Structure formats: structure tokens, C-alpha cells
Amino acid sequence: MAATASLKSSLLLPSPISDFSGAAVSVSMQKRRRSWQPRGARIQVSAAADSKNILVMGGTRFIGVFLSRLLIKEGHQVTLFTRGKAPITQQLPGESDAEYAEFSSKVQHLKGDRMDFEFVKTSLAAKGYDVVYDINGREAVEVEPIIDALPNLEQYIYCSSAGVYLKSDLLPHCESDAVDPKSRHKGKLETESLLTSRGVNWTSIRPVYIYGPLNYNPVEEWFFHHLKAGRPIPIPGAGNQITQLGHVKDLATAFNLVLGNPKASQQIFNISGAKYVTFDGLARACAKAGGFPEPELVHYNPKDFDFGKKKAFPFRDQHFFASIEKATRELGWTPEFDLVEGLTDSYNLDFGRGTFRKAADFTTDDMILGKKLATV
């Protein structure tokens, strides 16, 4: 145990609210209960006054998969709005047959394209939803028809991104920090402005990097592919760039806690892990999570290469992390997973079972390693 504690402390950097790091689950992953029940979750309610008719825009890929389960467990009526290209339900690893049967029998589906604005207005107006969780919205123009269709909407809960913040020398990013109007996530900023101008009771969640089972972005998966193949892990710069990851189940819990919460009205919350980590530390944490040997890390200067359109590393090459103090203070939210435990959960329930979203591609690695060998 002492060795494990030493390893974790060497991988992770304490955040300004490191008191909360001790709140993570202390039991081993082998003893973690099969059914995911987030710490601090409200007890299940009957379909009475507290039950809401909820529309989830998206819900079959990643965040919504876990969020919709929480909402249904609490007695809400949940409808997933998707194009119907992916199965509406799928049994998750570790989910019992009974749990899956209950979820799949209660969740509803509305098939459509959110860019078909007339269909959105007509179909949503007929349903009269109380709350909308917008997980996949990117532009304000996609949101306006939803607002038009639901004049009595009680709350619009939006998944934004910490990527909207203006790059700064002063970190961590806080909710009041300046934002970048030229950010590739500028559509999310415009959506927040639209919701405010329309007088909607809204809440915006800004995650940093999200990880966990079913992740469709190559975050931890990129490292796991390298580790499984026994290859060196190329890391830009000195590897001491500081970043931050938050587990998808902790994110789903935060989304659940803002529902009907007066403290969340017209508020923005950063959501991520309680500690920060360096690029090198993340590689070692992934190795620990998957039970791999200590990885060989190869550092390189990205300016020495032309990778074309290929991405050589899954993270932005800079310090990038945010304060979650507001969420812990106002919502009573605390991340359940520390980084190594969360990565272990992701590995055991996904990559370790042979499932992943993108096949391994070591093209850029070979360019980096080839140049390194040539200079030896």
C-alpha cells in the first residue's frame, strides 16, 4: 500500500482543493461494487411531484449513456433524441441483466435530426418536456428551435467545454476567467449568450478532458494502445506540461446535481478531476491502471516534424486545467474517482475487454522514433 501511495503522489499534482482528493473511493477496483451508484446521489424518487419529463439531446455514445441511467434511477421520464443510427440502449460491462432490463424498458426514444429545425419544433412542442440536457449541441442555431418549442421549459442544462477559456499564464481556469471568442468552441459561448438573452433558466457545465468507459475521444485509449503494443510513448516537450482529466461518471453525477438546483440557475461550473497531472505522469498512470510495466517515454520537439493532418498526441501541448472549487462549494459535488482508479475503471470495463473506438495508428510515432534513432 505504501508503494501504491508513493506512486500516486508522484503522478499527480495537488490542486488548490486537494482536501477533496481523499474523498475518492478507497477500496480496490476488484472490490468495487458492480453497480455504479455515485457517492452523494439522491435517493430514487417515485414518479410523483419530483419526477421530470426530460429530453436528452444525444445520449447513446458516452456522457449521455451514464447520465440517462442516473436520471431514470431517480424516477424521471427520459427521452433520448438521436438520429437512430446507433442502438438506443446497450448493456454496459458490469451492469446486471436486471439493471439493464429496467433501464431499457423505461428509456424512450425520439428519432430525428436536430438540424431539421421544423421537425424539432413540432415534435418537442407536442411532448412538452420540463428539462433539456443538451449533450451534443455545438452551435446556438441548433438550440434556438428547442427553446422556441418549449415555452414552459424549466431548465436547459448545457454541456460546454473548458476549451472556451482564453489561454492564460494564470491557472487554474475559473468560471469568471476571460473566454476566447476565436476558440473552436465559440459556438458553445454563443449558446450560453443565447440562453441568457432568451431568459431561459440555464446551467452550463464546462468539462476539461473527459475519460472513462466508451470514450470516443482517444484520450486514455491512445496510451493503452501504446502500452499493449509494448511501444515507447512519444510525449511532446519535456513531458511536464500539466493537464487535468475527469471521469465520465463523475461528470454525469454533476449533471444530475444541477437538475432543479436553485444554486445552478444561470451558472457555469467547471467539472473535472480533483488533481492535476503531467503528461509523463499520465502515461505512468495509464500503465499502472492496465497492469503494464513502467513505460519508456520518448520526448520530442513537435516543431521538428510535419505530421500533416495527423495528430501525434491526444492533448493540447500546454498547461491546461481548471478549478472545480465552485462546483464542490455550490453543488456539494466531489469527484468519486482519483486518476489511477478512474483509469483502472476505464481499462477494466472497456479497453481491457478488447473494445475501443479507434484502431492503433503508430505512423507519427515511427516518424518521431526514426528521427531519434538517426540522431543517436
Salt bridges, closest charged atoms under 4 A:
GLU74 OE1 - ARG42 NH2 3.47
GLU95 OE2 - ARG69 NE 2.80
GLU102 OE2 - LYS106 NZ 3.06
ASP134 OD1 - ARG114 NH1 2.85
GLU142 OE1 - ARG114 NE 3.74
GLU144 OE2 - ARG198 NH1 3.39
ASP148 OD1 - ARG198 NH2 2.76
GLU154 OE1 - LYS52 NZ 2.77
ASP177 OD2 - HIS173 ND1 3.59
GLU192 OE1 - ARG206 NH2 2.75
ASP280 OD1 - HIS299 NE2 2.90
GLU294 OE2 - ARG284 NE 3.13
GLU330 OE2 - ARG329 NE 3.01
GLU336 OE2 - ARG32 NH1 3.44
ASP338 OD2 - LYS8 NZ 3.19
ASP345 OD2 - HIS247 NE2 2.93
ASP345 OD2 - LYS249 NZ 3.14
ASP350 OD2 - ARG357 NH1 2.84
ASP361 OD2 - LYS310 NZ 2.93
ASP365 OD2 - HIS226 NE2 2.41
ASP366 OD1 - ARG231 NH2 2.69
